[in-house]
C-alpha cells in the first residue's frame, strides 16, 4: 500500500505537468481571439475582416492566420496592423486592452472619424500607435495619453484634430517619434524634453516660442504655423523690433520696385532694338538643337544608379518592363516644366514613348512611405486616370513614369492657337470624364483629405479619342508642405486654410468655368484681395447675358444653350465661397451626368442663328444664381 501511494504522487505530477504543457502549446490564445472578434464587431464594416473567425485561431506559434495580425514566438498577438482598408466605425479599446502582449497598433489610412477613441490610457503596454490619415476630429483631452509610459512612437498626422497639444505627452520619456502634422492644433508647443528622432507639427495653427529642446530639429518640422518663432525658425521679436522690421521691409520694397521698373524699361529698349529677322534666326537655331540625353538635361544634375535601390519600381503588370539605365540612355525631349519640376519624353528600346516627371520637392518623405503610396496609386484603374507605370526613389529626387499621351493637355487646346478646336459637345464630354475620374479618386482614397489636390486644365490630358485623363493626383501627402502651400491648386481656394474634400470640388468648379469661358484662371487670382474666375463670371452674369461669358471659339452651341447654362450654374455652385453651402462632389457629378449636348427647350432658335446671337439671347437673373461668391 505505501508503495502504491508512492507511485500515485509522481503520476499525478506528470499528468498536471502534461496538461500545463498542452495548454501552453495551443496555437493562438482563445482570449486573444475573443478580444479581436469583439473589436471586429464594433466596426461598421466588419466584413472587411472576413477571415477573423473562431474556426481558426489568430496565431499558430509565430505564424498569423488573420489579416493584419502579427504574432510572437509564444503564439500571442504582438502587433495589429490594419492599414488602408477603408475601416470605419468605433475602435473598441476595451477589447484591445485585453491583448496584453500587443506592442504596436496601426489604423493608418482608414475612414475613422469623430473624436479619438476614448480610453487610450488603457493601452499602457503599447509602444507604437499609428492613427494618421483618418478623419479624426475634435479637441484632445489634456490627459489623453496619461500613463502611457511605454509609448515610443505616436502618429496622429493628417486628421482634423484641434485644440492644444495634450501636455500628457510631455512626461513620456521614451517617446522619440511624434507626428502631429496637418491638423488644426493651436496654442503653444508643450515643453518637450525628449530627444526626438522624428518630430513634426507642421501645418497646424501653433504659436509662440519653440521649446529649446526642439531647436536643433529640421525647419520642416514646424513650417505652416504662422505664429511660431525661435530656432530653427526666425527669432521671436518684440513689438519694437516688429515695427522696425516693417519700416525696413517697406523701404526695401520701394527700392526693389524702383529697380524692377528701371530694369523693365532697359529691357524694353533692348527688345525694340532687335529685328524681326534676328528673332526668326534665333528660333531656327533653337529648333535645330539636337536632342539630349535624359540624364544631362535641365540643370546639369544627373540621375545615377548609385545605390542598391537605384532602380525603377514597376507598379503595373500589364506592360513590358525596362531598366532605369535604358531610360537614362534614351534621347529625351523636354515637354515642359511644372511646379514640381521638368517632364521629359523618352522612347525606350521597344519603341514605346514614356513620360518621366522629376520631383525635387518631396525630400521629406521616407522611402517606405513613398513606396507604399506609389504602390497604392499604381493599383488605381479608371478610364479617366493616367495610370502610373513605375517610379524611382532617391532622397533628393523622385521620378514618376507614365505613358506618353499624344494629344497633350486640355490647357494647350483651350489657350493656344495651335490647339484642337473644342466644340461644345467635346467640352461636355471632357467635363463628364473629369468628374468621373475625380469621383473615382474620392471613392478609392477615402483616407486622403484631398484625393486629387492639384486639379487644373494642364493636369488633364486628352487621348486619341479626346477622352480626358487626370494626372498629378493624390500627391499632396508626399510634397513638402511649404512647396504645396505655394503651388498646389488646392491652396488657391477660399478654404485653403482648412482644406477638405470639398476643396477638390472648388477646383472642379473652376475647371468647368475655364472650359465654358475659355479664360485662364490664373489671370483672375488676387483681384480685389480674393478674386478668381468665379468672381468674374458672377459679376458678368448678374449684369447681362453677353458674349463675354462663353468662349467664342466654342462651336456647335446653337442647340445647347440651355445645357450650357445648367453647366455654368453647376460650376458656380461648386465654387461657393462658404464651404457649408458648396455642393458635395456626389451632387455635382450627378448634375453633370444629367446634361446633354442638345437642349430641346431651345430648339425654337433658327438653324440660321449665329453663335453670337445665342450668346446674347437671354438675360440672366438672380434666380439663376442664388449663391455667394465673395465669402
C-alpha positions, 0 to 999 in steps of 0.5 A: 500500500505505501508503495502504491501511494508512492507511485500515485504522487509522481503520476499525478505530477506528470499528468498536471505537468502534461496538461500545463504543457498542452495548454501552453502549446495551443496555437493562438490564445482563445482570449486573444481571439475573443478580444479581436472578434469583439473589436471586429464587431464594433466596426461598421464594416466588419466584413472587411475582416472576413477571415477573423473567425473562431474556426481558426485561431489568430496565431499558430506559434509565430505564424498569423492566420488573420489579416493584419495580425502579427504574432510572437514566438509564444503564439500571442498577438504582438502587433495589429496592423490594419492599414488602408482598408477603408475601416470605419466605425468605433475602435473598441479599446476595451477589447484591445486592452485585453491583448496584453502582449500587443506592442504596436497598433496601426489604423493608418489610412482608414475612414475613422472619424469623430473624436479619438477613441476614448480610453487610450490610457488603457493601452499602457503596454503599447509602444507604437500607435499609428492613427494618421490619415483618418478623419479624426476630429475634435479637441484632445483631452489634456490627459489623453495619453496619461500613463502611457509610459511605454509609448515610443512612437505616436502618429496622429498626422493628417486628421482634423484634430484641434485644440492644444497639444495634450501636455500628457505627452510631455512626461513620456520619456521614451517617446522619440517619434511624434507626428502631429502634422496637418491638423488644426492644433493651436496654442503653444508647443508643450515643453518637450524634453525628449530627444526626438528622432522624428518630430513634426507639427507642421501645418497646424495653427501653433504659436509662440516660442519653440521649446529649446529642446526642439531647436536643433530639429529640421525647419520642416518640422514646424513650417505652416504655423504662422505664429511660431518663432525661435530656432530653427525658425526666425527669432521671436521679436518684440513689438519694437523690433516688429515695427522696425522690421516693417519700416525696413521691409517697406523701404526695401520694397520701394527700392526693389520696385524702383529697380524692377521698373528701371530694369523693365524699361532697359529691357524694353529698349533692348527688345525694340532694338532687335529685328524681326529677322534676328528673332526668326534666326534665333528660333531656327537655331533653337529648333535645330538643337539636337536632342539630349540625353535624359540624364544631362538635361535641365540643370546639369544634375544627373540621375545615377544608379548609385545605390542598391535601390537605384532602380525603377519600381514597376507598379503595373503588370500589364506592360513590358518592363525596362531598366532605369539605365535604358531610360537614362540612355534614351534621347529625351525631349523636354515637354515642359516644366511644372511646379514640381519640376521638368517632364521629359519624353523618352522612347525606350528600346521597344519603341514605346514613348514614356513620360518621366516627371522629376520631383525635387520637392518631396525630400521629406518623405521616407522611402517606405512611405513613398513606396507604399503610396506609389504602390497604392496609386499604381493599383488605381484603374479608371478610364479617366486616370493616367495610370502610373507605370513605375517610379524611382526613389532617391532622397533628393529626387523622385521620378514618376513614369507614365505613358506618353499621351499624344494629344497633350493637355486640355490647357494647350487646346483651350489657350493656344492657337495651335490647339484642337478646336473644342466644340461644345459637345467635346467640352461636355464630354471632357467635363463628364470624364473629369468628374468621373475620374475625380469621383473615382479618386474620392471613392478609392482614397477615402483616407486622403483629405484631398484625393486629387489636390492639384486639379487644373486644365494642364493636369488633364490630358486628352487621348486619341479619342479626346477622352480626358485623363487626370494626372498629378493626383493624390500627391499632396501627402508626399510634397513638402508642405511649404512647396504645396502651400505655394503651388498646389491648386488646392491652396488657391481656394477660399478654404485653403486654410482648412482644406477638405474634400470639398476643396477638390470640388472648388477646383472642379468648379473652376475647371468647368468655368475655364472650359465654358469661358475659355479664360485662364484662371490664373489671370483672375487670382488676387483681384480685389484681395480674393478674386478668381474666375468665379468672381468674374463670371458672377459679376458678368452674369448678374449684369447681362447675358453677353458674349463675354461669358462663353468662349467664342471659339466654342462651336456647335452651341446653337442647340445647347444653350440651355445645357450650357447654362445648367453647366455654368450654374453647376460650376458656380455652385461648386465654387461657393465661397462658404464651404457649408453651402458648396455642393458635395462632389456626389451632387455635382457629378450627378448634375453633370451626368444629367446634361446633354449636348442638345437642349430641346427647350431651345430648339425654337432658335433658327438653324440660321442663328449665329453663335453670337446671337445665342450668346446674347439671347437671354438675360440672366437673373438672380434666380439663376444664381442664388449663391455667394461668391465673395465669402 
